[in-house]
Amino acid sequence: MNGLYLNEDCNNFVVSFPESDMTRDGLEKFIRGYMRKQVGAVVLNPNAQRASYNSQVIDPIWKDVEVAADDEIIFQGKSTTVKPHIAAWVKHCKKMYDDNLNPYVIWLEVLRKNGFEGWISCRMNDVHQAFNENSFTHDKFWREHPEYRCSPYDGTWIGYCLDYKYPAVREQRMKLIEEMLNMYDCDGLELDWTRFPRCLQPGYVLENAHLVTDLVRQIRNMANQKAGERKHPIKINVRVPSRPDDARRSGYDVITWVREGLVDAVTVSNFWPATDSDMPIEIWRELLGKTVELNAGLDLFASAYHNAPMIPSTLEMAAGFASEYLYRGADHIYLFNFMHGLTGMHDDEKFDVLMDNCGQKATAYALPRRHIITYPSNRPVGMVPDCALPRDIKPNWQPFRINVGGGTANRTAYVVTGVEKPLEGNQKICIKFHGADCQEVEPLNDFKFPEQVADTAFHKIPEGLLHDGDNVFYVHLTEGENRAVWCEIAVL
């Protein structure tokens, strides 16, 4: 398969485009936009908590919902003001159902006809809008069974995920996957355990993880049976936390899944909002062996540390992550939230460049790229986020480590540092790169930073010092105190 997986979520198309595009021609035109040079598979997600098709297992998004106006819906007899794109989700899905159009059937047909793999992705525990019990986005099963929720007492959306220790929860999800496999002739089925990443009550995860593994076994058997009927393979991919022990302690016994041949691909990924900048791909590869695809998941946004403001990733940031993870041994790059529409880079030309170049080493390496420090957000309950930032800096030397992937020979590169407070008076940031002093230069053009960055410093790395893989540098403030809230190596 070509180098990129691309996830198209359950409402992006219907909320991004006008009613006039809710036709077969509109559907075909849209999916052809993903048929780029290095895209190998488009992963189509038909469900959040509800379905964007006429499901008989979970509520369709339009069930019991009346769109009264472009900014008003009526649900359970109550009028609610909503953003127009939310009303469009209901209205447009219902229109296509009434017109006998199933987007996922059409998209799969067009993709496979044109030599691209078409996958279906089932979100295993979506809980958008969890704090609003009366949201129309909730499925009847979730609403009527609060006793099945993992840990609503912890004050997070994720605590409202359903607990897979309950047979009824596992049975409902099996029925949904069976429905999807019967309805959609796909090349692969993805079990998305990352949207959202909790499936068992904290404190009982390791004791009950075998129940999740048994579910994966049943799904594998079901997919094999359907593959026999369809006369072509149906692969299974699992999207799981980015660190191996974090996945294990969250209930996902990926190593057993691989050893038993239950999965064909493993996508390691952060949870929203940012890509994890230091996923241990090398360790994953040692643990999983070479019998499965190992994919590195990229998310659309960039955020330097827990609760830090975020910005959409630029092409250069995405190229940085892709270059790093292909270098470290990932078979493919998996793009999540990178889409044409309201969710995405909002720059179609640069998105096309990404899809044409970020799936293979040589072309990804050749792009200008920014290797930014982020953090692993998808951690087990009770584990503190492992953040390199923010970091107090003063007249001392603070070390940072960044993996820049490959293709660094003869490249011009910079260390870019962002601080929380404006630099004043004689305050200057100094950089030592592999022990050598770096010269400060004027800020480079077109570098975007999140709002917590009050001031920046750009230092050119002396020729010959940057090398492939891990690089270490030290940050020093000449006087006073500040906090480093952003750090990166830019390779131009």
N, C-alpha and C positions, 0 to 999 in steps of 0.2 A: 504494500500500500504506500501511497505517497505520504509526505511528511507531516501533514496537519490534520488533526481532528477539530471540527468546529461545531460548537453546541448552539442550536437555535431553540430558544426557550418557548414556553407554552403560550405567551401572549405578545411577543415582540412584533410579529407581523400584523396582527389584528389591531394593535393599538397605535402602530406607526403610520398606517396608510389609510387613505379614504375608502369609503364604502364602494366606490367605483372599481377599486382594485380587488374586491372580494369576489373574484371570478376565477375560472380555470386559467384564463390568460394571465391574470394578475398573479396567481399562485406560481405559474410556470416561470414568468419573468423574474419573480423574486428569487426563486431557488437557483436560477441560472446565475445570479449574481455571486454565488458561492463557488461556482465552477472555475476556480482559478488554478494556476500552474501547480502549486504544491499542496493543494487541498486533496486529501485522499478520501475522507469520510465526513459527512454532515450528520450530526447526532441530533435527532429531532425529539424534543421533549413535549409530549402532549398533556402533561398534568402538573399542577401544583397540588394543592389539597383537593381542588375540583379538577375536572377535565375540560379541555378546550374542544372536545368532540362529544358525540352523544354516547357517553359511557352508560352501561347498565349496572356498573359496580360502584362507582362514586358519582356524585352529583355533577352533571354538566354545568358549566359556569353560568348558564342562563336559567337554570331551574329555579322557579319561584321568584324570579327577578324581572321586574318591569322597568324598562328604560323610559322614564317619563319625559326627559329632555336631555340635551347633550351634557348637562352637568347635574342630572338628577336621576336617581334610581329609587325604586320602591321595593323593599324586601321585608317580608314578614309584616306587611301592612304599614311599614314606617318609611317615610321619605327621607332620603339622605342626599346631601350635596356631595358630589364627587368631581374629580377632575375629568375633563372630557375624554381623555384617553382610557380612563377606567370604564366609563359608560360604553365606549367603543368596543372594549373587550367583550362585553356581554352582547351588544348589538350585532357586531360583525360575526362572532362565532355562531349566533343563532341564525343569522341570514344565510351563512354558508350551509348550515344544517338544513334549513328550509329549502335551499336550492340543490340539495343532494350532493354537496361538495364536502369531501373530507380532506382537508389540507395535507394530512400526513400520508394518506394513500397516494395523492397526486405527487407530492414531493418525492416519495420513495420511488415511484414509477419513473419520474424524470431523472432522478439521480442515477439510478441503476442502468437506465437506458443509455446514459451518456458516460458510463464507465466509472462512476463514483460510488463508493459504498454509502448506503443509506441505513442509518441506525435509528432505533427507538430507545429513548432514555426514560426510565421510570424513576421519578423522585420518590424515595422510599419513606420520607418523613417531613414533608413540607409543612411549615407553620407560619407562613406570612400572615401578618395582622393578628398574631396570637393574643395580644392584649385586648382586642376588640371582639368579644364573644359573639357579637351580633353582626359581624362582617359577613357579607354575602359570599365571600371567598371560601368560607369554611364548609367542609363536607358534613353532611348529616351525621355520619358515623363519629367524627371527631367531636361534634357539638353535643351529641347525646351520651357520650361516654367519657366524661372528665376523669373517671376513675382509672382510665387506661394511660393517663399522661405520666411521663417520666418523673418530672420534678418541678411542677409549676410554682412551688414555694421558693425557688431560687431567683425569681424576678427577671428571668430572661425569656425571650421568645423560645429559645431552644429547649427550655424546661418543659414546654408544652408539647414536645414531640411525643408520639405514642410509644409505649413500652412494648417491645417485641417479646417480653416474657409471657404476654397474654396470648393464648391460642387464637382468640378472635381477631387480634391485630394481625397476626401472621396469616390467618386465613383470608382476611380481606385483601391483603397485599398480593397473595397468591392468585386470588380471583382476578384482580386488576391486571396482573402480568399475563395471566392466561388469556384474558380478553384482548390485550395488546398483541400477543403473539398470534392469536386467531385472526385479528383484524388487519394486521400490518405485515406484509411480506418484506421483511427486513434482512439485512446482512448481519446485523448484530443487535444485541440487547444490552443496554447499560443499566446497571443498578447503581443509582446515584445516592450513595450514603453520605454525601457531603452537603446536600441541600435538603434538609438540615442535618448537622452531624451529631445526633444523639439517637440511640435506639434502645437503650436500656437504662434503668434507674441507676444513678450514681451510687456506688457502694455495693452494687450487685452485678457489675459488668462482667467481671471475669467468670463468676459463677454461672452466668446465663448466656455467655457468648456462644455456647454450643447450640443454642436455639436459633441464633442467627445463621450459624454455619449450616444447620440442618435445612433452613429455608433456602439457602443458596444451593444446596444439593438438589432440593426439589425443583428449583428453577432450572438448574442445569439439565435435569432429566426431562423436564417439560420442553426446553429448547431443543434438546436432541431429538425428541419425538417429532416436534414440528419440523425440524430440519429434514428428517426422513420423509415426511409428507411433501415438503416443498422441493426436495431433490437438490438442496444446496445447504452449505453450512450456515449455522447461526451462531456467531461468536458471542461471548459474554465478556463485558468490561465492567470493572467495579471502580468507582471513584471514591477514594478513601483519604484520610488525613495524611499530611505530607511527611511525617516522621514515623518510622516503623513502630516504635514502642507506643507512640501516641495512638496509632491505629489499633494496636492490640488492646490497649487500656481503654479504648472507646467501644470495644465489642466486635471489632473486625479482625478475625483470625485469618489474615490474608495468606500467611504461609501455609496453613492447612488447606485453604482454598486452592492454592497453586499445586501443592503436593498431590491433592486428590484429583487434579485435572478439572476443577469446577469452573475455572475462569481462563480466558484466552488473553486477556489484557488487564493491566492494573494501571490506573491513572492516579498518581499521587498529587494531592492538591490542597491548597489552603482553603479555608472558608472565607467568605466575603469579609473585608473589602479588598484585600490585596494579595498579590502573588507572594508566596514565601520565597525570599531571596537566597535561602541556603538549604534547600531540600537535599538530603543525603542520597542522591541518586546512586552513588557507588555502593553504599550499604544495601540499598534496596536490591540492586542487581545481584549482590552476593547472596542475599537471602532468597530471592525468587528464582535464581538461575536464569537460564537462557531459553526456557520453554514457553515463556509468555512475553508479550509486548509490555514494555515499561514506558509509560507516557508521563511527561511532566506537564502539570496543569498550570496555566496562566490565567489570572483573573484580570478584568479590565482596569481595576483601580490600583493606585499607588498610595501607600500609607506607611510611614516610617516606623510607627510603634503603636501600641495599644491605645485606642481612643484618640489618636492623632488625626487631624484633618486629612482628607484624601483628595486626590486629583485623578482624573482619567489618565491612564497610561498613554504616553506618546508612542509613535512608531519606534523611536530610538530606545525607549524603555522596554518595549516588547521584544525588540531585536536583542537587547542585552540579556534578558531572561532566556530567550530561545538559544542564543549562542552559548550561554553558560551550560544549559541543561543538555543540549546536544553534545557538547564537549564532555560532559560528565557521564554520558552513557545512555541517555534517554533514547528510545527508539523513535518516538514521535513527540510533537508538541501539541497540547490540547488547549484550545482557546475557549474560555468561558466568559460570557457577557460581551464578547466581541461579535457584534452583529450589525447588519444593515438595518437602521431604524432608530427609534428613540433610545434604545440601549446600544451603546457602541462608541467608537472613537469620534463619531460625528465629523469624519473626514474621509469620504469614500475613496479618494485618490490614495491616501496613505494606507488605508485599510487594504486596498488592492495590492499595494507594494508589500505589505505584511504577508498577505496570502500567497504572493508569488515568490517570497524569499525566505520566510522564517521557518520553513520545514526541512531545510537541508543545511548541513554545516557550511559549505563553501559560500553559499549566497547569504546566509545569516551573518557569517563572520564579516562579509564584505560591507555590510551596512554600517553607517554611523550608529553608535549604540551607547546607552547610558546604563551602567551597572549600579543600581541603587540598592541601598540597604533597606529591607523591610523586616517583617517578623512573622513567626508562625502563629496564626490566630486559631487554628483548629486543634486545640489542645484538650486533653481529658479534664474533666471537672476536678478542681483542686490543684491543678498545675498552674504555676504562675507563667504568664506569657514571657517567652525568652527573647528579650529585646536588646539589641546592641545600642539602641537609642531610646530616649534622650541620654546624653552623657554630659556631666559637668566638665567644663574645661577651664583651665586656669594656667598659671605658669608651671605646668607639668607636661608630661607627654602621655596622651591617651591612645592606645593602639586600636586599629580597626583592620578587619580582614574582609576582602571581597574577592570572589571568584569571577574572573572576567572571561571564562571560556577560552576559545582558541582564536587563531588568526591575528595575533597581536604583533607579530614581527613588523617592524618598520612603520608602526602606526603612531600618530600623535595622540597623546593621552593626557588627561588632567584629573587631579583630585578636586572635587567640588564639595565644599562644606557650607552648610546653612546653620545659622545660629538664631537663638530665640529673641535676643535683644540687639538693637543696632550697635555696631562697633563704634566706640567713642574715643576721641583723642588719639593717644598713641597705641591704642589696642590694635594688635594685628594677630591674625591667625598664621601660624607657621606649620609647615608640613615636612616631615622626613619620610622619604619613600625608600624602603629597604636600606635605611641608614643614611641616605643622601638628602641634602637640603633641596627643596623645590622652590622655584621662583614664582612669586605671585604675578599674575597677569590680569589684564582687564577682563571683566565678565564677558563670556561668550553670548552671542545673540540667540534668541529663541529658546532659552532654557526656562521651562515653567517649574514653579515650586508651589507647594501647598501654603496655606495662609499663615501657619505658625512660623514660617521662615521670615525673619525680620531683616536679615543681612546675609550676604554670601561672600565666599572667597574662592577664587579659582587659582590653582597652582599647577603649572606645567610639570609633568614628570620628565626628568632628564632622559634623553635618548638611551635606549638599551636596557633600562631598568625594568620596564613593564614586561612581564612574561605571561604565557598561557597559564590558566588555572588560578590558584590562590596567590594573592598579593597582599602584603601587610604594609601599612603606613601608620604614622603617628601624628596626632594633632596636638598643637600647643598654642596657648594664648599668652601673649607677651606680658600682659598685666591685667589685674582685675579678675572677674569671673563672668562666665556666660554658660549657656548650654548649647551643645551641638544637637540639633533636631533633624538634621538631614546630612547624609554623607553618600558619596558615590564616586566611581571612576568612570569618566567619559572617554570613550575610544572613538576617535574621529578619522 
